[in-house]
Amino acid sequence: MTAQLHPHRAERVELPGPYGPIAALRTAGDTTILLVPGYTGSKEDFAPLLDGFADAGFRAVAIDLPGQYESPGPADEQAYLPAALGKVVATVAEFLGGGVILLGHSYGGLVARGAVLAGAPVAGLTLMDSGPAELPEGPRREALKQGEPLLRKDGIEAAYSVREAMNERFPSWAQVPAELKAFYRRRFVSSSPHALLGMADGLRNEPDLVDSLAETLAVRTLPSLVVTGEGDDAWSVESQRDMADRLGARFETVPGAAHSPNTENPAGLLDVLISAWR
């Protein structure tokens, strides 16, 4: 189980951003794909996919959003809402030369649609395990609610300690290699607390913007794809299928995966994405 530590041939680069350099992993290739991670995520979430994209001829660029892991961000929670981060991603797409295929995972999907609504120069949009609006009621939303006061009162180290203690209750956590656990901790505590709080606010309050997005995609004749793990436990598969219908988008599921097919079944996800994008 290597997940985010999966070996790859991508190079670590920095792209210009409004708050400082945006950390990225970049492969060689022709058609550019811009990969946007979700809440508490990072560019490394796409590590198991990078060589597969490159072998298929795609130049993959996976980023840390401002405030995530190795990308600095401002001390302003409002700067981490989907619309605000969408404008940042739009500038990254422009810097990469435009005409990129944009993929957003989970919260990154809300950001990616914000980028398209902000006029990002993209050739297509893929939303992966992301929903039409705020995160529905369930364990993930409850964890956000419980984590906010702890993060505000005791800081990011204390918040991660509680998160780690919760993980210890699951038998599968014992199977996670020590180096991967160390990476999860390093990534979390390196992130901006303002980013964690702002993104959590976005996850709990984002409105349904599917109709606006559908209109924008239609006017710009941009193809779109909605893909999800067959067992997604964040936004339901049914809600994502309905979103695809409203967008006029192709809809695909990845077998043997839940909310993160990029690490749970990267080979299956690559098959879906490369086929759809081609």
N, C-alpha and C positions, 0 to 999 in steps of 0.2 A: 504494500500500500504506500505509494509515493505521492499521489495526488499533486499538491502544489509544488512538491520537490521533484516532480518527474523530469528527467534529463531532457534537454532540447538543444537545438542549434541556434536559437535566437540570440541576438545581441542585446545587451542592456544599453538603452539610449535615453536621452532627455529631450523632450519637446518643449517649445516655448508655451508658457501659460500665463494667465493674468496675475497669479499670486506667487510665481516662481516656476522652476522647471517641473514639467510633468514627466514622471518616471514611466518608462515603457520598455517592453520587450518587442523586438522587431525581427522578422524573418525576411529573407530575400524572396522575390516573386514579382509577378506582373500586376494583376488586379489587387487593389488594396482593400483589406477588411480591417475595420476599426472595432476592437473588442472592449466593451465597457462592463466592469464588474459590478456586483451588487453590494448591499450593506455589509460592512465589516470585511469586504473582500479586497482583492488586489489583482494586479496583472498576472500573478502566479496562478490564479484560478484557471487560467487557460493553458498552463504549461503542458498538460497531456495532449493538447490539440495542435500545438505550434508546428511540430515537424510534419504532421499530416497535412496541414494547410500548405506549408512550403512545398511538399512533394507534389501537391496538386496544382502548383503554380500560383498560389495566392501569397501576397505580401501581407502577413498578419502583423498588426500593431495592437498589442494589448497594453492598456494603461492603468495606472493608479489615478483615480479621480482626485482633484484637490482635497486635501485633508486625509486621504487614505495612505497608509503605510509610508511610501517614500516620496509622495508629492505634498508639498506644503499647501496650507490653506489659511484663510483669514479667521479671525476670532469673531465670527458673525454667523450664527446658526442659520439665518435666512439665506446665506450664500450656498447652502447645501440642499435646498429644495430642488425638485426635478427641473423646474423651469430655469432656475439660475444655473445649475450645472449643465443643463442642456445647451445654454449659450456657450459655455466653455467647450463642450464637445464639438459644437458647430465650428468654433475657431480652430480646433485641432484638425477636423476634417478638411477645412480650407487649407491649413498649413500642409497637409499631406497631399495636396494637389486636387482635391475635390474628386467627385465620382467614386467615392468609397462605398463599399457595402458596410453598413453600420449594424452591429449586433449588440444588444443590451441584455444582460442577465439579471433577473429579479429586479432590485431597485434600479439597476443599470438600464432596465427596459423602460422604466418611467423617465429616466434621464434621456435615453435615446429618442423617445418620442418627443420629449421637450426640445431636443436638438433639431428634429425634423420640423416641428412647429416654429422653430426660430429661424428656419431657412437654411439649415445645414446643407452643403453641396454634396448630397449623397446620391448613389445610383440605386439603392435599395435599402430596405429596413427589415431586420430580423429581431423579433421579440422572443426571448427564451425564458420560460418559467417566470413570466411577468404578467400582471393582470390589468384589467381595465381601469382600476381605481385603487383606493386605499386597501391595505392588507385586511382581509376579512377577520372576523373574530376567530380565535384559536390560540394554541400554545405560543406561536411565534409573536402574535400581537400582545399577548399577556406578558411575555418575556420583555418586550419593549417597555411596557408600562411599569414593570417591576424594576427594570434596570435604570430608568431615568433618574429617580431620586437618589439612588446609590451613586451614580456617576456624578451628579451635581454636588452631593454632600461629601463624598469620600474620595472622588477622583478615579482616574482610569485604571490604576493598578488594582484598587479594591474591587472595581466593577469586574475586571477580568478574573480575579480570584474567585468571586462568586460564580461566574460563568464556568470556570474550570471545575469547581466543586459540583455543579450541576451535571457536568459531563461525566464525572466520576461515577454517577449513579447508573450509567448505561454500560452494559457489558462490552459493547463494541469499542468503547473508549480505551479499554485495556489493550486492544489490538493495534492501536495507533502507535507507530514508532516514536521513540523519544524525540528524535530530531524534528519530526513533523509537529509534535506538540510544542516544541520550543519555537518553531516558526509561527504557529498560531498565536502564541503569547507575544512574541516579538512584533508581529504585525499589528495586533490589537493595541498594544501599549504605545506603539509608534504613531498611531493614528491620532488625529486631532479630536479632543473631546467635543469641540464645537461641531465637528463634522458628524460624529456619532449621534449627537443630540439632534442636529438639524435633519439628518437623513431619517432618524426615527420619527421625527415630526412629519416628514413627507410621507413615510409609510402609513401613518395613522390618519392623514388628512387629505391625501391627493384626490382630487375630484375625477369623475369619469370624463375623459377627454377623447374617447374613441371616435365619436362622430366628427369632431374637429380634425382629428388625425386622418380619418377616412377621406374627408373632403380635401385635405392637403395632398394626400397620396394620389387621389384621383386627378386633381388639377395638374400635378407635376408628373403624372403617369409613372409613378414609382412602384415597382413590384414590392410585395411584402410577404413575410413568412412569420407564422407563429409556431413555435416548437416548444414542447414540454416533455419532461419525464412522465412516463405513464402513471407514476405514483406520487406526483407533486403534492406536497402537504402544506404549501403556502397558499397560492391561489389554486382553486380547484381546476381540474382538467376541463370540466364542463364550462366554467366561466371563460377559460382561455379559448375554447372552441367557439363559443359565442362571440368573443372578441374578434376572432379571425373572420367569422361570418360577417360581422359588421364592417370590418375593414376591407372585405373582399380579398382576404389573404389566404394563401395556402396554409393548411394546418397539418402538422406532423407530430407524432409522439415517438419518444425514444424508449424502447423496452429496457427493462432492468435498471431503471433510473427513477429517482424521485425529483427533488428540487434542483439538483446539480448534476445533470448528465455529463457536463464537462469533466467531472472527476469520477462519477459513478459508472458511466459507460461511454468513455470518450470515442471508442471505435464506432459505436452505434450512432453517436451524435455526428461524427465526421461524415458517415455515410449519408445521413439526412441532409446536412448542410451543403456538402459539396455537390450533391445531386441537385438540390433546389437552386443553388446559386448558378450552376452551369446552365 
